[in-house]
Amino acid sequence: MNEPIQWISWIKHGVVFGYLIAMYMFLISMAVGAHLVTLFAKAYYRDEDFLPLEKVGTFLPLLILLLMPLLLAVDMTHPERAYTMYYHWNWTATVAWGAYIMPLCVVTYALHSFYLFRPEMMLAVREGRPGAELYRVLLRGKIEEGTAAEIRQRQQKAERLWANISIVFSFLALIYVGMRLSAFKGRVMVSSLVMVFIFISLAASSGSAFMILLGRLKTAIAPPPSPALGKQNRFLADFGGILKFALVAQLVIWIMYLIQLNFTGTGGKLAAYIFLGGPRSFYFWAFQVVIGMLLPLALVLFASLRQDVRASAAAAVAVMLGAFYAVANLSIGSQLIPLTHLEWEQLAPEPFRTVFGIIVMVVLLLLFLASYKILPFETPVSQKSEA
C-alpha cells in the first residue's frame, strides 16, 4: 500500500460523439420545439387561417424525425446492434428509453399530420386535382361528403387526441435528449439535470425560428389568398415575439449554468473555462452568443423588425445556427476534459461525417420545399367554415 508508484498509465479517451451526434440532438430539439410552439399558438389563436402553419409545424418536424436515424447509423460502428434495445431492454440506460420514445413520437406526429391534411385530401380526390390517386391510397378509398370545414368538424376529436398525445411525447423527447447528455458520468459539464432546461430553452428558440423561416418560405412558394396571407404574416410576426422571450430565457439559463459550474469544484471551473476561454471559446462566443443569441435578439426586439421578412428570416437562421453550436459545445466540449491525463482531448477530423450531415440538411430542405408543392397546405376559401 505504501510502496512508491512506479508506473502511471495515461488513457486518452478522445472525442467519441462528434458533430453528427450534435446534429442529431439539435434537430430533435428543434423539431419537437417547432411542434410544441405551433400547437400552443394554435390553442391561443383558434383561427382557421392558422391551419396551414399548424401543418408546417407538424408535418415538417415529422420529416426531420424520420431522417434522424440516418445520422446515428452513419456515426455508429455497428448500427445493427441498436435493435438489441428492443428485445433486451435495460431500463437504467437513457438511450434505451429513447429507443421507444422517438419512434412513438414519430407515430403521433404522423397520425396528427394525417388528420390535418385529411379534409383537403378528400377534396382533391373528389375534384380530381393533381395527387388525387396518392391521396385516395392514403385515405384507403374512404371519401366523405361535405366541405373541408364540415369534415374537419366531424374528425375534431381524433385530431385533438393525437395532437395532445404528440405534446406528451414531444416533452418526453426533450427530456430524453437532456438526460442523454446528463447520464455521462464523470463529465461534470453535462452531468446535471440542468441539461433538460437547456434543451427546453433551445427547443423553444430554435423551434420558433424554424416556424418563422419555413413559414416565410411556405407563404412565398404556396401563398394563400390575400386575406389569409395577411393573417399568416401576422402569425409569423407573433412567432418573432415568442422567439424574443425564448432567447431571453435561454440567455438567463446559460448564465445560471455557467455560475453553477464555477461552484462545482475544480472540474466545474475547468468545464466553464472550456466555454469562456478554452478550446470551445471561439464557437461559444462567436456562434452561440453573438450570432445565436445577441444578433437575433436585436432583430426581433421591435415589432417593425419582426414584421420585416428579411430581418425575421435572418434572425431565424442565426438562432438555428447558434442552437446547433450550443449543442455541439455541450456534447463535444464535455469530452474535451481529460479524465486521466493533463492534456485536452482532441476531436479528430470527420470529413465524411461532416459531408453526410450537410447532405442530410440539404435533403431535408428539398423535402420541405417539395411538400409545399405536393401536399394541400391551404384550404380553398369556398371550403372554409365562413363560406
Buried (B, 14 or more C-beta within 10 A) or exposed (E): EEEEEEEEEEEEEEBEBBBBBBBBBBBBBBBBBBBBBBBEBBEEBEBBBBBBBBBBBBBBBBBBBBBBBBBBEBBEEEEEEBEEBEEEEEEEEBBBBBBBBBBBBBBBBBBBBBBBBBBBBBBBBEEEEEBBEBBBEBBEEEBEEBBBBEBBEEBEEBBEBBBEBBBEBBBBBBBBBBBBBBBBEEBBBBBBEBBBBBBBBBBBBBBBBBBBBBBBBBBEBBEBEEEBEEBBBEBBBBBBEBBBEBBBBBBEBBEEBBEBBEEBEEBBBBBBBBBBEBBBBEBBBEBBBEBBBBBBBBBBBEEEBBBBBEBBBBBBBBBBBBBBBBBBBBBBBBBBBBEEEEEBBEBEEBEEBBEBBEEBBEEBEEBBBEBBEEBBBBBBEEBBEEE
